Amino acid sequence: MVRKKPYPHNNDILNAMLRVFSKEPFIKPIDFPDKVREELEKEGFYVGLVTTRRIWRIYEEAVRRGLIYDYLGVVIGYGSDFPELTEE
């Protein structure tokens, strides 16, 4: 009997993100969700229901909590914007 692949928890997705950053430090934000899904598949998880939105939500929460640095520069207020240029 073939066993189903496990569904990844948020912590598994965060760990996959960290592995992607260690392998490809200069990844583009547009390629990031697909690379995270590929990494999860390599680990044996079912990624059919892992959405791009969920990946970005986990990324943003991790940056806001201080678990990871905003490597991609996409979270406003955490190194991605230049306050001296946006203030009037």
C-alpha positions in Angstrom: 0.0 0.0 0.0 1.3 3.4 -1.0 1.4 6.0 1.8 0.3 9.5 1.2 2.9 12.3 1.3 2.6 14.5 4.4 1.2 18.0 4.2 3.8 20.7 5.2 3.2 22.8 8.3 4.2 26.4 8.5 7.4 25.5 10.2 8.3 23.1 7.4 7.7 25.9 4.8 9.9 28.3 6.8 12.7 25.7 6.9 12.4 25.2 3.2 12.7 29.0 2.7 15.9 29.0 4.8 17.3 26.2 2.6 16.5 28.1 -0.5 18.2 31.2 0.8 21.3 29.1 1.7 21.5 27.6 -1.8 20.5 30.7 -3.8 21.2 33.9 -1.9 20.4 36.2 -4.9 17.1 34.7 -5.8 14.5 37.0 -7.4 11.1 37.4 -5.6 9.2 36.2 -8.6 11.1 32.8 -8.5 11.0 32.4 -4.8 7.6 30.6 -4.3 8.4 28.0 -6.9 11.8 27.3 -5.4 10.3 26.8 -2.0 7.7 24.3 -3.4 10.6 22.5 -5.2 12.5 22.3 -1.9 9.4 20.9 -0.1 8.9 18.3 -2.8 12.6 17.2 -2.4 11.8 16.7 1.3 8.9 14.5 0.5 6.0 16.8 1.2 2.8 17.1 -0.8 2.8 20.7 -2.2 -0.4 20.6 -4.3 -2.2 22.9 -1.8 0.7 25.1 -0.8 -0.2 28.5 -2.4 2.0 31.4 -3.3 -0.1 33.5 -0.9 0.6 31.2 2.0 4.4 31.2 1.3 4.5 35.0 1.3 2.4 35.2 4.4 4.8 32.9 6.3 7.7 34.9 4.9 6.2 38.2 6.1 5.4 36.9 9.5 8.9 35.5 9.9 10.4 38.9 9.0 8.1 40.8 11.3 8.9 38.4 14.2 12.6 38.8 13.6 13.2 35.2 12.7 14.7 36.0 9.4 16.1 39.1 7.6 14.1 40.5 4.7 16.5 39.0 2.1 14.1 39.8 -0.8 13.3 43.4 0.3 9.6 43.0 0.0 8.3 43.7 3.5 7.6 47.4 3.9 9.4 48.9 6.9 12.0 46.1 7.3 14.9 47.2 5.1 13.0 47.2 1.9 12.1 50.9 1.6 14.1 54.0 2.0 12.4 56.3 4.5 14.5 59.3 3.6 13.1 59.1 0.1 9.5 58.5 1.0 9.1 61.3 3.6 8.0 64.7 2.3 
